[in-house]
Amino acid sequence: MLRIEMHNSVNDLIIRLEGRFTGDGADQVRTLVMRRHADLRLVVDLTEVTFIDAVGEEVLAFLKRFGAEFVADTAYTLDFCERLRLPLARKRVSKT
C-alpha cells in the first residue's frame, strides 16, 4: 500500500511517499507530477518508503528527468538515490 501526500508552498511542490512504491501507485505519482505547475520546484520525500519495485524505479527515473530532487534518510532509500543517480534536495523540507 502506498500513501501519497502533496504539499504546495510558494516555490515548491512536495510529494511525501509512505509504504510500497510499486505498480499502480507509482504510475499514479507519475500522473500527478505531469499535471503540476512547471514553475514549482519538485521535491519527492522517500524517507518512509519501504519497498520499490521495477515500476517504482522507472517512475523515480522519470521524476529525475522532470527535475525532481529527493529526500532520503534511510539506508534503503539512500541506496536507491545513489544507484539511480537521483539528486538529493539542496535543503531539507519541513515535515508539516
Secondary structure, 3 states (H helix, E strand, C coil): CEEEEEEECCCEEEEEEEEEECHHHHHHHHHHHHCCCCCCEEEEEEEEEEEECHHHHHHHHHHHHCCCEEECCCHHHHHHHHHCCCCECCCCCCCC
